[in-house]
Amino acid sequence: MTAPTEAPLSGLRVLDLATLFAGPLAATMLGDFGAEVVKVEHPRKPDPSRGHGPTKDGIGLWWKLLGRNKRNLTLDLSTPGGRDVLLRLAASSDVIIENFRPGTLERWGIGWEELHTVNPRLVLTRVTGFGQFGPYATRPGFGTLAEAMSGFAAITGEPDGPPTLPPFGLADSIAALATAYAVMAALAGRDRTGEGQVVDLAIIEPILTVLGPQPLWYDQLGYVQERTGNRSRNNAPRNTYRTSDDQWVAVSTSAQSIAERVMRLVGRAELIDEPWFASGTTRAEHCDELDEAVGTWMARHTRDEAISAFEKAEAAIAPIHDIRDVMEDPQYRALGSVAEVPDPELGPLRMQNVLFRLSRTPGSIRWAGRPHGADTEEILTGLGLSAPDIAALRAEGVL
């Protein structure tokens, strides 16, 4: 294998003007693969993610993840001085990611027209709850609302329970992946045309895509998916099961061959000969019987025994991990999925590694999230501003 070269996005400059959470996470993903990301925050109102969740020594830990591989600049974009600095930054940048309500940048005089004028190759990426147009466009939008509106909450939870929201930023995270993909698609288009463009990403849309063929089902069959708990309408057995040592495992039988192996393993091979066992959909109609068969077997075995037996049978099983288990799991360790990152504020930190491995141009975590405004002087000096210029901007409250 040839020696690694520089990261694939080296030389790409990204201005991260966004907050909470899809836009900033997309910028993080770009930074992980070499992009120079400049995080622009209000001088008196930092990105709220700095204060989300647990802190250590007054420092938000979520920010250490979300702010990694970013340099930090403070700038009040609503002021004339802030507008001027932003336009100077935009002139030498490739991508801007923002999530203000539609019309906000235009009101400040830094909308697409002004940005495109100073840099025709710029990609302006606009990440909002509901998109740039339509009846909901100006509403406040968060991932929770997307999880509700997309149909995700309606199909999540037990059949006799309420719609259930995820306990983490699911829609935002999916939107971040989609945003990073959209940026790369727009940049590929720029390579062909020489011109930048606007990316309009609504957080309500990517989560709708990952929910699968529900629109098709409804359009063609009038079918509305209901809550089924851990079960599936498409295959069975598919559930979580308690083992004899009071642990939990998950079993999936999406493939017919796997379903047959599971039934042989748990001592119910006669069920394979039932006519209804021949497809996932008809197996799902007999989920009570199949769950009873698997659950009874699980209750007689420890988790380790169950996993070992399933692996020998080439059937699909996984332990139900909490984060303590994740940190010790040998597969995650082998992949390097959790990386240790040195940090001058908190010492060594362990966090998720970059999303995937490239054999020749790998990504990396170069540093964890930095203090608010830590790189302001350096960035502005690099733009050609003098020390008196910077002092004047500070006096005006721009920085």
C-alpha positions in Angstrom: 0.0 0.0 0.0 1.3 3.5 -0.9 2.1 5.9 1.9 -0.8 8.1 3.0 -1.1 11.5 1.3 -2.6 14.7 2.7 -6.2 14.6 3.8 -8.7 14.7 0.9 -10.3 18.0 1.8 -7.1 19.9 2.5 -7.2 23.3 0.9 -10.9 23.6 1.4 -12.1 26.5 3.6 -15.4 26.2 5.4 -17.1 29.0 7.4 -19.4 27.5 10.0 -21.9 30.1 11.0 -24.5 27.5 12.3 -25.6 26.4 15.7 -27.5 23.5 17.2 -26.7 20.9 15.7 -27.0 19.7 12.1 -25.0 22.5 10.4 -22.1 22.5 12.9 -21.9 18.7 12.8 -21.7 18.7 9.0 -18.8 21.2 9.3 -17.1 18.9 11.8 -17.4 16.0 9.3 -15.7 18.1 6.7 -13.0 19.2 9.1 -12.3 15.6 10.0 -11.1 15.0 6.4 -8.9 18.0 6.2 -11.0 21.1 5.5 -10.0 24.3 7.2 -13.1 25.0 9.3 -13.6 28.5 10.9 -16.3 28.5 13.5 -17.9 31.9 13.6 -19.7 32.6 16.9 -21.4 35.7 18.3 -19.0 37.4 20.7 -21.6 37.6 23.6 -23.8 34.6 22.7 -21.6 31.5 22.0 -22.9 28.5 20.2 -25.5 27.0 22.7 -24.0 23.6 22.3 -21.1 24.8 24.5 -23.6 24.6 27.4 -25.6 21.5 26.4 -25.3 18.4 28.6 -22.7 17.6 31.3 -19.8 19.8 31.9 -16.4 19.3 33.5 -14.6 22.3 35.2 -17.3 24.5 33.6 -16.4 23.3 30.1 -19.1 21.7 28.0 -18.1 18.2 26.8 -20.5 18.1 23.8 -18.6 21.1 22.4 -15.3 19.2 22.6 -16.8 16.8 20.0 -18.8 19.2 17.9 -16.1 21.8 17.8 -13.2 19.6 17.0 -10.9 20.4 14.0 -12.3 24.0 14.0 -10.6 27.3 14.5 -12.8 29.8 16.5 -13.6 33.4 15.6 -16.1 35.8 17.3 -18.0 38.1 15.0 -21.3 39.9 15.3 -22.7 39.5 11.8 -25.5 41.9 12.4 -23.1 44.9 12.6 -21.6 46.7 9.6 -18.1 45.7 10.8 -19.1 42.1 11.2 -20.6 42.2 7.7 -17.4 43.5 6.2 -15.2 40.9 7.9 -17.6 38.1 6.9 -17.5 39.2 3.2 -13.7 39.3 3.4 -13.7 35.8 4.8 -16.2 34.7 2.2 -14.0 36.0 -0.7 -11.3 33.3 0.2 -13.6 30.5 1.3 -15.2 27.6 -0.5 -18.3 26.9 1.7 -20.5 28.7 4.2 -22.8 26.7 6.4 -25.5 28.7 8.1 -28.9 27.9 9.8 -30.4 31.3 10.5 -34.1 31.7 9.7 -34.7 32.5 6.0 -34.1 36.2 5.3 -31.8 36.8 8.2 -28.5 37.0 6.2 -30.3 39.1 3.6 -31.4 41.6 6.3 -27.8 41.9 7.4 -26.6 42.5 3.8 -24.7 39.2 3.5 -27.2 37.1 1.5 -26.5 35.1 -1.6 -26.3 38.1 -3.9 -23.6 39.8 -1.9 -21.7 36.5 -1.2 -21.8 35.4 -4.8 -20.6 38.8 -5.9 -17.4 38.6 -3.7 -16.9 35.0 -4.6 -18.7 33.4 -7.5 -17.3 30.0 -6.6 -18.7 30.0 -3.1 -21.2 27.3 -2.0 -23.8 28.7 0.5 -25.3 25.9 2.5 -28.5 26.8 4.3 -29.7 24.3 6.9 -33.1 25.1 8.5 -35.9 23.2 10.1 -38.3 23.6 7.2 -36.3 24.9 4.2 -36.1 28.3 2.6 -39.7 28.5 1.3 -43.2 27.1 2.1 -45.7 27.9 4.8 -43.5 26.8 7.7 -40.2 28.3 6.4 -40.0 31.1 9.0 -41.0 28.9 12.0 -38.3 28.0 14.6 -37.1 24.5 13.6 -35.3 21.9 15.7 -34.6 18.2 15.2 -37.4 17.2 17.6 -40.0 18.8 15.3 -38.5 16.8 12.4 -38.7 13.6 14.4 -42.4 14.4 15.0 -43.4 15.6 11.5 -41.5 13.0 9.5 -43.5 10.1 10.9 -40.6 8.7 13.0 -42.3 9.3 16.4 -45.6 7.9 15.1 -44.0 4.5 14.4 -41.7 4.4 17.5 -42.7 2.9 20.8 -45.0 0.1 22.0 -48.3 -0.5 20.2 -50.3 0.7 23.3 -47.9 3.5 24.2 -47.5 7.1 23.0 -45.4 8.2 20.0 -41.8 8.2 21.2 -39.0 10.7 20.5 -35.4 9.6 20.5 -33.3 10.7 23.6 -30.6 12.2 21.3 -30.4 14.4 18.2 -31.4 11.9 15.6 -32.9 14.1 13.0 -30.1 16.7 13.4 -27.4 14.0 13.0 -29.1 12.5 9.9 -29.4 16.0 8.5 -25.7 16.6 9.2 -24.7 13.6 7.2 -27.0 14.8 4.4 -25.5 18.3 4.6 -22.0 17.1 4.3 -23.0 15.0 1.2 -24.9 18.0 -0.3 -21.8 20.2 0.1 -19.6 17.6 -1.6 -22.2 17.3 -4.4 -22.3 21.1 -4.8 -18.5 21.3 -4.9 -18.4 18.6 -7.6 -20.9 20.7 -9.6 -18.6 23.7 -9.2 -15.7 21.7 -10.6 -17.7 21.3 -13.8 -19.3 24.7 -14.1 -16.8 27.0 -12.2 -19.7 28.5 -10.3 -20.9 28.0 -6.7 -24.5 27.5 -5.7 -27.0 27.5 -2.9 -27.8 24.3 -0.9 -31.2 24.4 0.7 -31.5 21.6 3.2 -34.6 21.2 5.4 -34.1 19.0 8.5 -37.5 17.5 8.1 -36.4 15.8 4.8 -33.4 13.5 5.4 -35.1 11.7 8.3 -38.1 11.2 6.0 -35.8 9.5 3.5 -34.3 7.1 6.0 -37.7 6.0 7.1 -37.9 3.9 4.0 -40.8 3.3 1.6 -43.6 4.6 3.8 -44.8 7.2 1.2 -44.8 4.4 -1.5 -46.8 2.1 0.8 -49.3 4.7 1.5 -49.5 5.9 -2.1 -50.0 2.5 -3.6 -51.7 0.5 -0.9 -53.1 3.1 1.6 -50.9 1.4 4.2 -50.0 3.3 7.3 -47.2 1.8 9.5 -48.1 1.5 13.1 -46.1 1.2 16.3 -44.8 -2.3 16.8 -42.2 -1.9 19.6 -39.1 -3.9 18.9 -41.0 -6.1 16.4 -41.1 -5.6 12.6 -43.9 -6.1 10.2 -41.4 -7.3 7.6 -39.8 -10.3 9.4 -39.7 -12.3 12.6 -38.3 -13.2 15.0 -36.9 -9.7 15.4 -36.9 -8.4 19.0 -34.8 -8.0 22.2 -34.6 -10.9 24.5 -33.6 -11.2 28.2 -30.9 -13.9 29.0 -30.6 -16.0 32.1 -28.0 -13.6 33.6 -30.5 -10.6 33.3 -28.7 -9.2 30.2 -30.3 -8.3 26.9 -29.6 -9.3 23.3 -31.1 -8.3 19.9 -31.9 -10.8 17.2 -32.6 -10.1 13.5 -33.8 -12.5 10.9 -34.1 -10.3 7.8 -32.7 -13.1 5.7 -34.7 -16.3 5.3 -31.6 -18.5 5.8 -30.9 -16.7 9.1 -34.5 -17.3 10.3 -34.1 -21.0 9.6 -30.8 -21.2 11.5 -32.3 -19.5 14.5 -35.2 -21.9 14.7 -32.8 -24.9 14.4 -30.6 -23.4 17.2 -33.5 -22.8 19.6 -34.9 -26.3 19.1 -37.9 -25.4 17.0 -36.9 -26.7 13.6 -40.4 -28.0 12.9 -41.6 -24.4 12.5 -39.5 -24.1 9.4 -41.9 -26.5 7.6 -44.9 -24.3 8.3 -46.2 -22.6 5.1 -46.2 -19.2 6.7 -42.4 -19.5 7.6 -41.4 -19.1 3.9 -41.4 -15.3 3.9 -40.6 -12.5 6.4 -44.0 -10.9 6.1 -45.9 -14.1 6.9 -43.4 -14.9 9.7 -44.2 -11.5 11.2 -47.9 -12.6 11.4 -46.8 -15.3 13.8 -44.4 -13.2 15.9 -45.9 -14.3 19.2 -45.1 -17.9 18.6 -41.6 -17.1 17.2 -40.8 -14.7 20.1 -41.9 -17.3 22.6 -39.6 -19.9 21.0 -36.5 -17.6 21.0 -37.3 -16.0 24.4 -37.7 -19.4 26.1 -34.3 -20.5 24.8 -32.6 -17.2 25.7 -34.0 -17.5 29.3 -32.0 -20.7 29.7 -28.7 -19.2 28.6 -26.4 -16.4 29.7 -25.6 -13.6 27.3 -22.2 -14.9 26.5 -23.5 -18.4 25.9 -26.3 -17.1 23.6 -23.8 -15.0 21.5 -21.4 -17.9 21.2 -24.1 -20.3 20.1 -25.5 -17.9 17.6 -22.1 -17.2 16.2 -21.4 -20.9 15.7 -24.8 -21.2 14.0 -24.0 -18.2 11.8 -27.1 -16.5 13.0 -27.4 -12.7 13.7 -27.2 -11.5 17.3 -25.8 -8.6 19.2 -25.6 -7.6 22.8 -27.6 -4.6 24.0 -24.8 -2.2 24.9 -24.8 0.9 27.0 -21.9 3.3 26.6 -19.8 1.5 29.1 -20.0 -1.6 27.0 -19.3 0.3 23.8 -16.1 1.7 25.2 -14.8 -1.9 25.9 -16.3 -3.8 23.0 -13.5 -5.6 21.1 -15.0 -4.8 17.6 -15.1 -1.1 18.3 -11.6 -1.3 19.7 -10.3 -3.1 16.6 -11.9 -0.5 14.3 -10.6 2.4 16.5 -14.1 3.8 16.6 -13.3 5.7 19.8 -10.2 7.9 19.7 -8.2 9.5 22.4 -7.6 13.2 21.7 -5.2 15.4 23.7 -6.8 18.6 25.0 -5.0 21.5 26.8 -8.1 22.3 28.9 -9.2 18.9 30.1 -6.3 16.5 29.3 -6.9 13.3 27.2 -10.4 12.9 25.9 -12.1 9.9 24.3 -14.7 10.6 21.6 -16.0 9.1 18.4 -13.4 8.8 15.7 -13.9 10.0 12.1 -16.8 8.3 10.3 -14.9 6.0 8.0 -11.5 4.8 7.0 -9.8 5.8 3.7 -6.8 3.8 2.8 -4.7 6.5 1.1 -6.1 9.9 2.4 -7.5 9.2 5.9 -9.2 11.7 8.1 -8.1 12.6 11.6 -8.9 14.5 14.8 -6.3 17.1 15.1 -7.7 18.9 18.1 -10.9 18.9 20.2 -13.2 21.9 20.5 -11.4 25.1 21.4 -12.4 28.0 23.7 -14.8 30.6 22.4 -13.0 33.0 20.1 -9.6 31.4 20.6 -8.3 32.1 17.1 -9.9 35.5 16.5 -6.7 37.5 16.4 -4.9 34.9 14.2 -7.7 34.7 11.7 -8.2 38.4 11.3 -4.5 39.0 11.0 -4.4 36.5 8.2 -7.1 38.6 6.5 -4.7 41.5 6.5 -6.3 43.4 9.5 -3.8 45.3 11.6 -3.7 45.4 15.4 -5.4 48.8 15.5 -8.1 47.5 13.1 -8.8 44.6 15.4 -8.8 46.8 18.5 -11.3 49.1 16.8 -13.6 46.2 16.0 -13.4 45.0 19.6 -14.3 48.5 20.8 -17.3 48.5 18.5 -18.5 45.2 19.9 -18.0 43.4 16.6 -15.6 40.8 18.1 
